[in-house]
């Protein structure tokens, strides 16, 4: 079984709608899929309530100490893909979800503020040496925001963005919210629409990555030590992360951890 986590510090990045859309796309591709909700806001649970008993089923797991055991039970039940939707910010549950995932998806809207807000999430991902990818979400169909966002991600770093910037970008369209409101995924609500095509293509990108991805510690090392990088990914101070993350266990330290505080995209 593969486990994907959608996580980012900033709220409103579209984690829940992406989780739902990807779950259906994976199901249509032949996977047995389970959604796990760790966000007490309950977006996935409310969606399931409108949907009824149709798969993919949503399970709620709010305790950090319960995530590993629940994943083991789900795998024994024959599920081949679990997608975990997390709350904004850094919490014990999010830390545990990242610890036990195979790939962390970090959604970001195409703005400098959103990209900078991924710093604390990226710090955890690299501490656990997990593969990760950014998804530019809610992108405008016109204008310079997307080119500017990709430029901010790459900057002057010697880095192949194809490894960490998922394709395609997900455009801002009403289909996603309309589908959510009636208990459907966008691939069910408008299966022939552009939004559904983008989500299906994004799932194909992610599945390829799952089947041959590169761990975060094996991704290109930060090569911008002497270069001026436009986004400084400074990890959240220890005193801010330690308390909520304690239940999930501390990230690895010493030689097992990536000591760099300027995380490389």
N, C-alpha and C positions, 0 to 999 in steps of 0.2 A: 504494500500500500504506500502511496505517496501522500504527503501532507503539505499543503500550501497554507501559508499565513499571509493575510493582508494586514499590514500594520504601518502606521505612521503617526507622528506626534500630533499633526494638525487635524482637527475635525473638519468635516465637510468635503473631504477629498474624494468621496464616492466609493469607499471600501465596500459597503454593503451591497450596492447595486452591482459592482464588479463581481463580488462573491457569488451573487445569485446568477448573473449572466454566465460566468465561467462554469458554475456548477451544471447548468443546463447544457452548455456547449460540450462539456466533458461527458455528460450522460448521453447526449446524442451521438458522441463519438465512440460509445460502447462501454464507458466506465460505470461502475456502481459507485454512486457519489453520496457523501454525507456532508452536511453543513454543520459547523459548530459555531455557536454564538457565545462570545465571552463579554460582550458589551451589554450592560444592564439597561441601556436605552431601549433595547428590544426590537430593533428594526427588522431583523430576520424572523423573530418570533411572531411579530405582527403580520408580516408577509405570509408566514405559514398559516396563521389564523384565517386570512382571507383566501388562501389557496386550498385549504382542506388537507386531505391525506395524500395528495399526489406527491410523488418524489420530485426532487430530492428532499429528504426529511431534514428538519432542523433540530439539533440537540443543543440545549443550553448547558454550559459549563462555566461557572463564575469563579470557582476556586482554583487557584494556581496548582495546588497539590493534586487536583483531580484530573488534570489534562492528560498526563502520561497514561494513567490507568484507562481513561476513557478511550484514548486512541488505540490502546491494546485490545480493548473489547470490540471496538468498531472493526479493527482489522480481522479479528477472529470471526466476525460475522460476515466476512466476505466482501467488505467494501474495498474498492481499489483506489479511491481518491477521497481525501477529506480536505475540505477548505475551511479554515478558521477565520472568522471575522472578529476583529478586535476593536476595542474602544480607542479613541484618540488619546494620545499621551503615552507615558510609560507607566505600566502597572505590573504587579506580580504575575497576573494572568497573561499579559502580553509577553513578558519575559519568558515564561514557561512555554508559551506557544512557539516562540522563536526557537527556543532550545530544542524542541522536539520536531521541528519542521524539516522538510527537504528543500524548500525554496520559500524565501520571503519576498512577497510582492509589496513594493512601496509605492502606492499611488500618490501622485502630486498633480495639482493643477498647474498650468503653465505660467507660473509667476515666481519671481525670485523669492518672495516671502515663503511660499509653499515649499520650494526646493530647499531653502535654508532650514525649514522646520523639520526636515527629515534627519537632522544631525543625530539626535539621541537614538532614534530607531536604528540608524546605520551603525552607530557605535555598538549597540547590543548585537546586531547581526554579525559584525566583524569579530566581536568578542567570542561568540559561539562558533565562529568560522563556518558560517552558513552561506550557501549561494543566495544571491539576491538579484532583483531586477526592479528598475523603476518603470512605472506605467504613467505616461502623461495622459491624464484623464480630464474630461470636461473641457476639451480644447475647442477654441472657436474655429469655425470653418473658414474664416478669413482673417487676415491681419498678420502681424509680425510676432505675436506672442509665442507661437510654437518655435519658430527659428531662434528667438531670443532665449527660450527655455532650454533648448538643446545646446545652444552656445554656452549657457551658464553651467550646464552639466559637464560639458567637455572642457571649456576654457582652454588653457594652455597645457593641460595634462597630457602626457603621452599614454593614451588609453584608447582601446578599441571600444567605442560605445555600443557596438552590436552585441557585446557580451552582457551589458547591464541596462540597456534601454530597450524595453520591450516594444515590439511592433505588432500591429499598427497603433498609432495614438487613437484614443477614444474621444470622438467629437461630442460636443454638448448638443444633445437632441432631446426632445420631449419624450421620445419613445421609452427611455429608461425609467423615468418617473411615472409615466402613464402605466407601464407594465407593473411596476412595484405596487401601484395603487389598487390593482385588481388581482393581485396574487399570482402574477405571471412573471416569467423571465422575458427579456426583450426578444429572445429567439422564438418565444411562443406568441408574444403579442404582435410582433410584426416580422415574421420569419423571413420575408423577402426584402426587408429594409436594410439601409446602410448600417444602422446600429447593430443589427444582428450579424451582418457580415463581418463587421469589425471585431465583435466579441468572439466569433468563431475563429477568425484569423489569429486573434490574440491567444486563444486557447491552443491553437496549433503551435504557436511560438513557444508558449510555456511548456507544452508537452515535449517538444523537442529539447528544450532546456532540461527538463526533468530526466530525460533519457540519456543526456550526455552533457550535463551542466558542469561548470567549474566552480569549486568551492570558493568562498570569499577570500580565504587566505591564499588561494592559488591564482586569483585574478591578478591582473597586472599591478605590480607594486606602485606605490605613489612615486612618481618620477618628477614631481614638481617641487622638490625641496628648494631649488634655487629659482623656481619660476613663480610668478605672481598668479595665484589661483583665485578666480573671482568669488568662490564660495568657500569659506573656511568652516569645515565641519568640526566644530568643537564639541566634545562629548559633554553630556550633562554632568555637572559636578557630582562627586561621589555621594555627598550627603543628600542630594535630591533623588538619586536612583536607588540607593541602598535600601531605604525603608520599604518602598512598594515591591522591590524585587526580591526581598529576603525570602519570601515563601517559595519562590521558584528555585532558590539556590543561587549562589553568586556565579557570575560568568567566570570562565577559566582565567587564571592569572599566570604570571611568570612566563616561561618559554612557550606555554600552550596558547597564550593570548597574543593578539596583534597589539603591540604597544603603541602604535601610531595613534595620536589623537586627532590628526587631520586625515580623516578617512578618505580613501581614494574611491571615486565612483567606479 
